[in-house]
Amino acid sequence: MTTRRTIFLVTVTAMMALMMALSGAALAQGGDVCVSIKGDTKVDKGNSVCSAVENGKTVAVNGSAAAASENGKAVAVNDSAAAASDNCTATAHNGERESCP
């Protein structure tokens, strides 16, 4: 059980670091980015779209779309789409379409 907890914490920490790095890099370049956390859109520049409700967290960059609910985390980069719910994490890059559960 401790190993699972450790893996989960490392995964969540890495995901949050990625979300912050992607949104920060895109903002620094004046690019296309959308960040939404718990129903509040923090950043919405360019064509990317995002939506987060019920403690969800999303980042969409460069023409991408991300949606999350129920503690889900979704990251979409470079014309991709990601959707997550139920404490799940979905990450899509370079035209991918990912969803969970």
ChimeraX attribute file (.defattr): number of C-alpha atoms within 10 A of each C-alpha:
attribute: neighborCount
match mode: 1-to-1
recipient: residues
	/A:1	5
	/A:2	7
	/A:3	8
	/A:4	9
	/A:5	10
	/A:6	11
	/A:7	11
	/A:8	12
	/A:9	12
	/A:10	12
	/A:11	13
	/A:12	14
	/A:13	12
	/A:14	12
	/A:15	18
	/A:16	15
	/A:17	11
	/A:18	14
	/A:19	20
	/A:20	14
	/A:21	12
	/A:22	20
	/A:23	19
	/A:24	13
	/A:25	13
	/A:26	18
	/A:27	16
	/A:28	9
	/A:29	8
	/A:30	11
	/A:31	16
	/A:32	21
	/A:33	28
	/A:34	29
	/A:35	26
	/A:36	24
	/A:37	22
	/A:38	19
	/A:39	17
	/A:40	14
	/A:41	16
	/A:42	11
	/A:43	18
	/A:44	17
	/A:45	16
	/A:46	14
	/A:47	15
	/A:48	25
	/A:49	26
	/A:50	29
	/A:51	24
	/A:52	28
	/A:53	19
	/A:54	15
	/A:55	17
	/A:56	26
	/A:57	31
	/A:58	33
	/A:59	34
	/A:60	36
	/A:61	32
	/A:62	21
	/A:63	19
	/A:64	28
	/A:65	28
	/A:66	33
	/A:67	27
	/A:68	34
	/A:69	24
	/A:70	17
	/A:71	19
	/A:72	25
	/A:73	31
	/A:74	33
	/A:75	32
	/A:76	35
	/A:77	24
	/A:78	18
	/A:79	18
	/A:80	23
	/A:81	29
	/A:82	28
	/A:83	28
	/A:84	27
	/A:85	24
	/A:86	15
	/A:87	15
	/A:88	18
	/A:89	25
	/A:90	24
	/A:91	24
	/A:92	23
	/A:93	17
	/A:94	13
	/A:95	14
	/A:96	15
	/A:97	18
	/A:98	20
	/A:99	18
	/A:100	17
	/A:101	12
